[in-house]
Amino acid sequence: MYYDPYDADIDADPYPVWKRMRDEAPLYYNERHDFYALTRFADVLQASLEWQTYSSARGTVLEMIDTAAPDAESAMADAGLGMMIFLDPPDHDDLRRVVSRAFTPRRVRTLEARARELCARFLDPERGGDGFDYVEVLAAKIPTMVIGALLGIPDDDQDMLRKWIDAMMRLDDGDPQIATEKLEAVGHIGPYIEQLVDERRRAPQDDLLSELLAADLERADGSRRKLDHREVTAFFTLLEFAGSETTARLLGWMAVLLARHPEQRARLVAQPDLIPNAVEELLRYEPPSPIQARFVTCEAEWYGHTIPAKSKIALLTGSAGRDEREFANPDAFDVTRAFDRHVSLGFGVHYCLGAHLARLEARVAIEETLARFPVWDVDERDVELVHTSTVRGPVHVPIRF
């Protein structure tokens, strides 16, 4: 038994390996990359809640976590990030309160009209044809353009940003072309964000970026201050990246799974009120972000084994969603499944800030797609998965009618 998140062959279908890990090694250790992993639902849930022991302050990506640095601040200094998801309370909570105002259910609902208009714009021209690449035409564009509307990114720039983000997320595996594309994307996106922030400082508009620049950060001790430049750019980068990449992969999985399970798709066509539940089942069954890394701050005991302090650990939320200890018949995709919770959007203090928005985008995309195209096929030999250590999902899904 061997699990490696960097192995493309394993990543193509990790579920058999994850099942063996749950059954035979619920605390798994990878010697080559020096990290531990938890795979069972209850264990992933517990570790997600225990942020004091399983810290995000050195990053949430395995290759990012520096276990040798003397403290979290030193570990993250070279990364130059300062993102909220790379902080623990109380700093995390102080920043989260600022941006959470943008993701209230009421405000997210105002973006529904935007999502529907975009679906119509991209799907209607495909009517009467014999098929199209679902990710390229719709799934990759909707999340970028909806979050872009929220942030205040000009419409003409939103697809360009998506392509830069896609390039930055890929693992190069020694491929010089991919490495070059990643560097070029980094070189473009940084100056772009800086320029947009400077423009909003000079001329605020009715968008989230302008709100962040005007917002007061209230600390637990009652003191208040403005967000500094680094915090504003970090928020912008986080929301743009998280709001684009993972939801695009989720919608790509939707196109694949509803083709793979035509009886489930037919049920959604006949009963559209099942679509919100189908989104939850989709998140459980094929989560677009199946691996969350943490830094272990103190010794921890699991299954008679000790995880040393200053270790790296992967919380495999993708495996947790298929754990038969929590979900009956977990390898079945069932849009009518009744369940109370999953961990595909995180849990505890680091629960996904954009969960409401991701659910809305997925619901609208399914509704608008099925209204126009109730039946399609996918030749899965033509489906291409993105290759990163944190995000898993299709980058191309050619559908045929």
FIMARVEX-903196 format. One record per residue (C-alpha): residue in three letters; x, y, z; residue number from 1. Coordinates in steps of 0.5 Angstrom, whole numbers, plus 500, padded with zeros to 3 digits. Layout:
BEGIN
SITE   residu    xx    yy    zz   num
SITE      ALA     X     Y     Z   NUM
...
***
This chain:
BEGIN
SITE   residu    xx    yy    zz   num
SITE      MET   500   500   500     1
SITE      TYR   503   507   498     2
SITE      TYR   500   514   498     3
SITE      ASP   503   520   494     4
SITE      PRO   499   526   493     5
SITE      TYR   504   528   487     6
SITE      ASP   503   521   484     7
SITE      ALA   499   523   478     8
SITE      ASP   497   515   477     9
SITE      ILE   495   515   484    10
SITE      ASP   491   522   483    11
SITE      ALA   487   519   477    12
SITE      ASP   483   515   482    13
SITE      PRO   485   515   489    14
SITE      TYR   479   512   492    15
SITE      PRO   482   505   492    16
SITE      VAL   488   507   496    17
SITE      TRP   484   511   501    18
SITE      LYS   480   505   503    19
SITE      ARG   486   501   504    20
SITE      MET   489   506   508    21
SITE      ARG   482   507   512    22
SITE      ASP   482   500   513    23
SITE      GLU   489   498   514    24
SITE      ALA   493   504   516    25
SITE      PRO   488   510   519    26
SITE      LEU   494   514   521    27
SITE      TYR   499   513   515    28
SITE      TYR   506   515   514    29
SITE      ASN   509   517   508    30
SITE      GLU   517   516   509    31
SITE      ARG   519   519   502    32
SITE      HIS   515   526   503    33
SITE      ASP   515   526   511    34
SITE      PHE   508   527   512    35
SITE      TYR   503   523   516    36
SITE      ALA   495   523   514    37
SITE      LEU   489   521   517    38
SITE      THR   483   518   512    39
SITE      ARG   477   517   517    40
SITE      PHE   471   521   517    41
SITE      ALA   471   522   525    42
SITE      ASP   479   523   525    43
SITE      VAL   479   528   519    44
SITE      LEU   473   532   523    45
SITE      GLN   477   532   530    46
SITE      ALA   483   534   527    47
SITE      SER   480   540   523    48
SITE      LEU   476   542   530    49
SITE      GLU   483   542   534    50
SITE      TRP   486   548   530    51
SITE      GLN   491   549   536    52
SITE      THR   494   542   535    53
SITE      TYR   493   542   527    54
SITE      SER   495   549   525    55
SITE      SER   494   552   519    56
SITE      ALA   499   558   520    57
SITE      ARG   505   555   516    58
SITE      GLY   501   554   510    59
SITE      THR   495   549   508    60
SITE      VAL   499   545   502    61
SITE      LEU   504   540   504    62
SITE      GLU   510   542   500    63
SITE      MET   509   549   503    64
SITE      ILE   510   547   510    65
SITE      ASP   517   549   513    66
SITE      THR   518   544   519    67
SITE      ALA   525   547   521    68
SITE      ALA   523   554   521    69
SITE      PRO   523   556   529    70
SITE      ASP   516   559   528    71
SITE      ALA   510   560   524    72
SITE      GLU   512   568   522    73
SITE      SER   519   565   520    74
SITE      ALA   516   560   516    75
SITE      MET   511   564   512    76
SITE      ALA   516   570   511    77
SITE      ASP   519   568   505    78
SITE      ALA   512   566   502    79
SITE      GLY   510   573   502    80
SITE      LEU   503   571   503    81
SITE      GLY   499   573   509    82
SITE      MET   493   570   507    83
SITE      MET   487   569   512    84
SITE      ILE   487   561   511    85
SITE      PHE   495   561   513    86
SITE      LEU   493   564   520    87
SITE      ASP   490   561   526    88
SITE      PRO   486   565   531    89
SITE      PRO   486   570   534    90
SITE      ASP   489   573   528    91
SITE      HIS   485   569   523    92
SITE      ASP   478   570   527    93
SITE      ASP   480   578   526    94
SITE      LEU   481   578   519    95
SITE      ARG   475   573   517    96
SITE      ARG   470   578   521    97
SITE      VAL   472   583   516    98
SITE      VAL   471   579   509    99
SITE      SER   465   575   512   100
SITE      ARG   461   581   511   101
SITE      ALA   461   580   503   102
SITE      PHE   459   573   504   103
SITE      THR   453   573   508   104
SITE      PRO   447   569   505   105
SITE      ARG   443   575   503   106
SITE      ARG   449   578   499   107
SITE      VAL   451   572   496   108
SITE      ARG   444   571   493   109
SITE      THR   444   578   489   110
SITE      LEU   450   574   485   111
SITE      GLU   445   569   483   112
SITE      ALA   442   573   477   113
SITE      ARG   449   574   475   114
SITE      ALA   451   567   475   115
SITE      ARG   444   566   471   116
SITE      GLU   446   571   466   117
SITE      LEU   453   568   465   118
SITE      CYS   450   561   464   119
SITE      ALA   445   563   458   120
SITE      ARG   451   567   455   121
SITE      PHE   455   561   454   122
SITE      LEU   450   555   454   123
SITE      ASP   445   558   449   124
SITE      PRO   450   559   443   125
SITE      GLU   452   551   444   126
SITE      ARG   444   549   442   127
SITE      GLY   444   545   436   128
SITE      GLY   451   543   436   129
SITE      ASP   454   536   437   130
SITE      GLY   457   538   444   131
SITE      PHE   463   542   447   132
SITE      ASP   468   542   452   133
SITE      TYR   464   543   459   134
SITE      VAL   470   546   463   135
SITE      GLU   472   551   458   136
SITE      VAL   466   553   455   137
SITE      LEU   462   554   462   138
SITE      ALA   465   551   469   139
SITE      ALA   472   555   469   140
SITE      LYS   468   561   467   141
SITE      ILE   462   562   471   142
SITE      PRO   466   562   478   143
SITE      THR   472   567   476   144
SITE      MET   467   572   473   145
SITE      VAL   462   571   479   146
SITE      ILE   467   572   484   147
SITE      GLY   470   577   479   148
SITE      ALA   464   581   479   149
SITE      LEU   464   581   487   150
SITE      LEU   471   583   487   151
SITE      GLY   471   589   482   152
SITE      ILE   475   586   477   153
SITE      PRO   473   588   470   154
SITE      ASP   469   583   465   155
SITE      ASP   475   583   460   156
SITE      ASP   480   581   465   157
SITE      GLN   477   576   468   158
SITE      ASP   478   570   464   159
SITE      MET   485   572   463   160
SITE      LEU   486   572   471   161
SITE      ARG   483   565   471   162
SITE      LYS   488   562   466   163
SITE      TRP   494   565   470   164
SITE      ILE   491   562   476   165
SITE      ASP   490   555   472   166
SITE      ALA   498   556   471   167
SITE      MET   500   557   478   168
SITE      MET   496   551   481   169
SITE      ARG   499   546   476   170
SITE      LEU   505   541   479   171
SITE      ASP   511   542   474   172
SITE      ASP   514   535   475   173
SITE      GLY   520   537   472   174
SITE      ASP   517   539   466   175
SITE      PRO   520   546   463   176
SITE      GLN   515   548   459   177
SITE      ILE   510   548   465   178
SITE      ALA   515   551   470   179
SITE      THR   516   557   465   180
SITE      GLU   508   558   465   181
SITE      LYS   508   558   472   182
SITE      LEU   513   563   473   183
SITE      GLU   510   567   467   184
SITE      ALA   503   567   471   185
SITE      VAL   506   569   477   186
SITE      GLY   510   575   474   187
SITE      HIS   503   577   471   188
SITE      ILE   498   576   477   189
SITE      GLY   502   580   482   190
SITE      PRO   503   587   478   191
SITE      TYR   496   586   476   192
SITE      ILE   493   586   483   193
SITE      GLU   497   591   485   194
SITE      GLN   495   596   480   195
SITE      LEU   488   594   481   196
SITE      VAL   489   596   489   197
SITE      ASP   492   602   487   198
SITE      GLU   486   604   482   199
SITE      ARG   481   603   488   200
SITE      ARG   485   607   493   201
SITE      ARG   484   613   488   202
SITE      ALA   477   612   486   203
SITE      PRO   473   607   490   204
SITE      GLN   467   603   487   205
SITE      ASP   461   599   489   206
SITE      ASP   465   593   490   207
SITE      LEU   469   588   495   208
SITE      LEU   476   591   494   209
SITE      SER   474   598   495   210
SITE      GLU   470   595   502   211
SITE      LEU   476   592   504   212
SITE      LEU   480   598   503   213
SITE      ALA   475   602   507   214
SITE      ALA   474   597   512   215
SITE      ASP   476   597   520   216
SITE      LEU   479   591   523   217
SITE      GLU   477   590   530   218
SITE      ARG   481   586   534   219
SITE      ALA   479   582   540   220
SITE      ASP   482   587   545   221
SITE      GLY   477   592   542   222
SITE      SER   482   596   538   223
SITE      ARG   481   598   531   224
SITE      ARG   485   599   525   225
SITE      LYS   485   599   517   226
SITE      LEU   487   593   513   227
SITE      ASP   494   594   511   228
SITE      HIS   496   594   503   229
SITE      ARG   499   587   504   230
SITE      GLU   493   584   508   231
SITE      VAL   488   587   502   232
SITE      THR   492   584   497   233
SITE      ALA   492   577   500   234
SITE      PHE   485   578   501   235
SITE      PHE   484   579   494   236
SITE      THR   489   574   492   237
SITE      LEU   485   568   496   238
SITE      LEU   478   570   494   239
SITE      GLU   480   570   487   240
SITE      PHE   484   563   487   241
SITE      ALA   479   560   492   242
SITE      GLY   473   563   488   243
SITE      SER   476   560   481   244
SITE      GLU   479   554   482   245
SITE      THR   476   549   486   246
SITE      THR   469   551   484   247
SITE      ALA   471   550   477   248
SITE      ARG   473   543   478   249
SITE      LEU   467   542   482   250
SITE      LEU   462   544   476   251
SITE      GLY   467   539   472   252
SITE      TRP   466   533   476   253
SITE      MET   458   535   475   254
SITE      ALA   459   534   468   255
SITE      VAL   462   527   469   256
SITE      LEU   458   524   474   257
SITE      LEU   451   526   471   258
SITE      ALA   454   523   465   259
SITE      ARG   456   517   468   260
SITE      HIS   450   516   472   261
SITE      PRO   444   518   467   262
SITE      GLU   439   515   472   263
SITE      GLN   441   521   477   264
SITE      ARG   441   526   472   265
SITE      ALA   434   524   469   266
SITE      ARG   431   525   477   267
SITE      LEU   434   532   477   268
SITE      VAL   431   534   470   269
SITE      ALA   424   531   473   270
SITE      GLN   425   534   480   271
SITE      PRO   429   540   480   272
SITE      ASP   428   541   487   273
SITE      LEU   433   536   489   274
SITE      ILE   439   540   486   275
SITE      PRO   441   543   492   276
SITE      ASN   442   536   495   277
SITE      ALA   445   534   489   278
SITE      VAL   450   539   490   279
SITE      GLU   452   536   497   280
SITE      GLU   452   529   494   281
SITE      LEU   457   532   489   282
SITE      LEU   461   535   494   283
SITE      ARG   462   529   498   284
SITE      TYR   463   524   492   285
SITE      GLU   468   528   489   286
SITE      PRO   471   534   493   287
SITE      PRO   475   539   489   288
SITE      SER   480   540   494   289
SITE      PRO   481   533   498   290
SITE      ILE   487   534   501   291
SITE      GLN   488   539   507   292
SITE      ALA   495   540   510   293
SITE      ARG   497   542   517   294
SITE      PHE   503   543   522   295
SITE      VAL   503   539   528   296
SITE      THR   504   543   534   297
SITE      CYS   505   538   539   298
SITE      GLU   506   531   540   299
SITE      ALA   499   527   538   300
SITE      GLU   497   520   539   301
SITE      TRP   493   516   534   302
SITE      TYR   492   509   534   303
SITE      GLY   497   507   538   304
SITE      HIS   502   511   535   305
SITE      THR   505   518   536   306
SITE      ILE   506   524   531   307
SITE      PRO   512   528   533   308
SITE      ALA   511   535   534   309
SITE      LYS   513   539   528   310
SITE      SER   511   534   523   311
SITE      LYS   506   535   517   312
SITE      ILE   500   532   517   313
SITE      ALA   495   531   511   314
SITE      LEU   487   531   513   315
SITE      LEU   484   527   507   316
SITE      THR   477   530   506   317
SITE      GLY   476   526   500   318
SITE      SER   477   520   503   319
SITE      ALA   473   522   509   320
SITE      GLY   467   523   504   321
SITE      ARG   467   516   502   322
SITE      ASP   468   513   509   323
SITE      GLU   463   507   510   324
SITE      ARG   463   509   518   325
SITE      GLU   460   515   516   326
SITE      PHE   456   514   510   327
SITE      ALA   452   508   508   328
SITE      ASN   454   505   501   329
SITE      PRO   459   511   500   330
SITE      ASP   461   509   493   331
SITE      ALA   454   510   490   332
SITE      PHE   453   517   487   333
SITE      ASP   446   518   490   334
SITE      VAL   443   525   489   335
SITE      THR   437   523   494   336
SITE      ARG   442   521   499   337
SITE      ALA   440   524   506   338
SITE      PHE   446   526   511   339
SITE      ASP   447   532   516   340
SITE      ARG   454   534   514   341
SITE      HIS   461   533   510   342
SITE      VAL   468   535   511   343
SITE      SER   469   537   503   344
SITE      LEU   468   545   505   345
SITE      GLY   472   544   511   346
SITE      PHE   470   544   519   347
SITE      GLY   471   549   525   348
SITE      VAL   475   555   524   349
SITE      HIS   477   554   517   350
SITE      TYR   470   552   514   351
SITE      CYS   470   555   507   352
SITE      LEU   468   562   507   353
SITE      GLY   465   562   500   354
SITE      ALA   461   556   501   355
SITE      HIS   455   559   500   356
SITE      LEU   457   562   494   357
SITE      ALA   460   555   491   358
SITE      ARG   453   552   493   359
SITE      LEU   450   558   489   360
SITE      GLU   454   557   483   361
SITE      ALA   454   550   483   362
SITE      ARG   446   550   483   363
SITE      VAL   445   555   478   364
SITE      ALA   450   551   473   365
SITE      ILE   446   545   474   366
SITE      GLU   439   548   473   367
SITE      GLU   441   552   467   368
SITE      THR   445   546   464   369
SITE      LEU   439   541   465   370
SITE      ALA   434   546   462   371
SITE      ARG   438   546   456   372
SITE      PHE   441   540   455   373
SITE      PRO   438   534   459   374
SITE      VAL   442   529   456   375
SITE      TRP   449   528   454   376
SITE      ASP   455   523   454   377
SITE      VAL   462   524   456   378
SITE      ASP   468   519   453   379
SITE      GLU   472   519   460   380
SITE      ARG   478   517   456   381
SITE      ASP   478   525   453   382
SITE      VAL   477   527   461   383
SITE      GLU   483   531   463   384
SITE      LEU   485   532   470   385
SITE      VAL   489   538   473   386
SITE      HIS   495   536   477   387
SITE      THR   496   539   483   388
SITE      SER   497   537   490   389
SITE      THR   491   540   493   390
SITE      VAL   486   541   488   391
SITE      ARG   483   535   484   392
SITE      GLY   478   535   478   393
SITE      PRO   477   536   471   394
SITE      VAL   480   541   467   395
SITE      HIS   477   538   460   396
SITE      VAL   470   535   459   397
SITE      PRO   468   534   452   398
SITE      ILE   461   533   452   399
SITE      ARG   457   530   446   400
SITE      PHE   449   530   445   401
***
